[in-house]
Every structure is written in C-alpha cells, then in structure tokens.
Amino acid sequence: MSNDTIEARRPGAILQRRRAEAAGWMFVSPAVLLFLVFVAGPFVFAIVLAFLDWDLLTPPEFAGLSNFERLFSDPELPQVLWNTFVFAFASIVTHLAFGLLLALAVNNVMNRVIGYFARVAVFFPFLISWAAVSLLWKYVLDPTFGYVGQYAAMVGIELPNFFADPAWALPAIIFIDLWHTLGFTFIIMLAGLQTVPSELIEAARTDGASSWQIFWTVTLPLMSPTMFFATIITFIGAFQIFDPIQIITKGGPQGATTTIVMYLFEEGFQAFDMGYAAAVALLVFVIVMGVTLLQFLGRRRWVHES
C-alpha cells in the first residue's frame, strides 16, 4: 500500500477533506438556492400550471392538454409571433450593424479623452431604466407636444403619429430599443475588436491590402465569435421585449406591437387565464431554446474559431 493511500485514510486527512467539501457547498449554496427559488421552481410551477384552468380567484382545476390545444387554434397567436420575430430580427440586424460601426469608429480614435467620452456617451442610455426611456420617447415623438414633430413642422414636414399608426408603431419601438440597448452591443463589439491582433492588421497593410480588404479578410473573421455571442444575447433579449410596449402602446394600435410576452401578460393578468398564459410561457421557452440551438448548430458555417 502506497504512502499516499495510507495518508488519505488517516482520520485527520478524512476530516480535512470533509471540511473542504463542506466549505465548497457553503460557497455554492447561495447560487444553488437562488437558482431553485427563481429559476427551477418557477419553471416547474409553469409546467404544472399549463395543465390547469385557474383564474387566480377560484381553486384551480385540471384541464389536461386543452391549453396546449388552444395554442394551435388561437387566431391571434400567428400575428403575435410574427410581430415578435420581426422585432427580434430587426433588433439583431440593427444592433450588430450599428454596434460594429460605432466600435470601429471609437476604436480608431487616437485621442484618449475623445475615445473615453464616446464610450460613455454610447453606453450611457443603457444605464437608464426602461420606464424612463419609454416615457421620454413617448413625449419626444408625441405629435402634439413632442419637439420632433414641432421641428419637422417648422420645415414643412408632416410626421405620422408613430404610436397610433399600425404601420409605424413597431418600427418606432424598434428604434427606441436600439437607442436604449445599443450601448451593450457596442461594448461587446469594442471588446472583440481589441482582441484582434494588431500584427495581423499590420501584416495585411504591409502586403498592400486596403482598409476594406483588411476589414473583410482579417477583422470580420476574427470578430465572428464576438458577433455570434452578440447575436444570441440580442435575440434572447429582443424576443422577450415587454416594458416599452406596455408603457407606450400597450400592444396597439390594432395589435401591431403585441409581442409574445405582451400577449402572455394580457392572457395571465388581464384575462386571468393563468393556465393558458403558462402554456404561452412554455412556448416562449421552446422557441428561444430552439433558435439558440439552431444558432449553435450553424455556427461552424460562419464563426471562425481561433
């Protein structure tokens, strides 16, 4: 028997190992407790609730698969899902495009003071709460009191009532979301740009490559893992958009801005159909998980691992 085995079997060594294990469990127990209370517990409760018929006022009754059957026959759900996917797709495209352009511009600023000010200016709106941002833009774009409409009228331009016109309501929400959350994508892109080796860029420039060729053949491929991460995070956040819609349009006009989470809220806390709302919540989970898995499966086609 080796000396290590004899040492491991000594009472002192066993006690020390158990103390180390207990200390490890003590360190992870807050995270485990938070996960059980705020993630696993509500998720299990939502699954159970989806099989019930409950209006929050009377005792719940078992409903079987009726809530899930309603998902396939609900006439409002296709439009709701269309609004949500349009918003998510537009959010991904605009965040990646403008976030990368801003990151490239700030990364090329030679003056450190100007670069620091630009970083703060772009990221600052992300620190403002959604409630304040929503009320701000609801006033700014108001056709009667908003200064955007007043300045446009001074030069002879008549702007539409953005939040009352079904054709403009969702684009207006997309713009507000971009203004509010672009700073987060910008920081991610800027961090990714700073990981691109300067030696590769200098080598390409020495070989006579233009700025566009350097961006297309060097910078963009090396930025693809960062863009992949930003795509996933942006989709997950955009697919669950709720706050500005609830505050500004409440899903209107004519359901033009009703997204899946807004619809979930309406069914659960306005129609008091908690069972169907739970079924919609599970549908959101399945869609987000499915799209995320598809993104991971397709990452090899465009993400360059280095």
C-alpha positions, 0 to 999 in steps of 0.5 A, a space after each residue: 500500500 502506497 504512502 499516499 493511500 495510507 495518508 488519505 485514510 488517516 482520520 485527520 486527512 478524512 476530516 480535512 477533506 470533509 471540511 473542504 467539501 463542506 466549505 465548497 457547498 457553503 460557497 455554492 449554496 447561495 447560487 444553488 438556492 437562488 437558482 431553485 427559488 427563481 429559476 427551477 421552481 418557477 419553471 416547474 410551477 409553469 409546467 404544472 400550471 399549463 395543465 390547469 384552468 385557474 383564474 387566480 380567484 377560484 381553486 384551480 382545476 385540471 384541464 389536461 392538454 386543452 391549453 396546449 390545444 388552444 395554442 394551435 387554434 388561437 387566431 391571434 397567436 400567428 400575428 403575435 409571433 410574427 410581430 415578435 420575430 420581426 422585432 427580434 430580427 430587426 433588433 439583431 440586424 440593427 444592433 450588430 450593424 450599428 454596434 460594429 460601426 460605432 466600435 470601429 469608429 471609437 476604436 480608431 480614435 487616437 485621442 484618449 479623452 475623445 475615445 473615453 467620452 464616446 464610450 460613455 456617451 454610447 453606453 450611457 442610455 443603457 444605464 437608464 431604466 426602461 420606464 424612463 426611456 419609454 416615457 421620454 420617447 413617448 413625449 419626444 415623438 408625441 405629435 402634439 407636444 413632442 419637439 420632433 414633430 414641432 421641428 419637422 413642422 417648422 420645415 414643412 414636414 408632416 410626421 405620422 403619429 408613430 404610436 397610433 399608426 399600425 404601420 409605424 408603431 413597431 418600427 418606432 419601438 424598434 428604434 427606441 430599443 436600439 437607442 436604449 440597448 445599443 450601448 451593450 452591443 457596442 461594448 461587446 463589439 469594442 471588446 472583440 475588436 481589441 482582441 484582434 491582433 494588431 500584427 495581423 492588421 499590420 501584416 495585411 497593410 504591409 502586403 498592400 491590402 486596403 482598409 476594406 480588404 483588411 476589414 473583410 479578410 482579417 477583422 470580420 473573421 476574427 470578430 465572428 465569435 464576438 458577433 455570434 455571442 452578440 447575436 444570441 444575447 440580442 435575440 434572447 433579449 429582443 424576443 422577450 421585449 415587454 416594458 416599452 410596449 406596455 408603457 407606450 402602446 400597450 400592444 396597439 394600435 390594432 395589435 401591431 406591437 403585441 409581442 409574445 410576452 405582451 400577449 402572455 401578460 394580457 392572457 395571465 393578468 388581464 384575462 386571468 387565464 393563468 393556465 393558458 398564459 403558462 402554456 404561452 410561457 412554455 412556448 416562449 421557452 421552446 422557441 428561444 431554446 430552439 433558435 439558440 440551438 439552431 444558432 449553435 448548430 450553424 455556427 461552424 458555417 460562419 464563426 471562425 474559431 481561433 
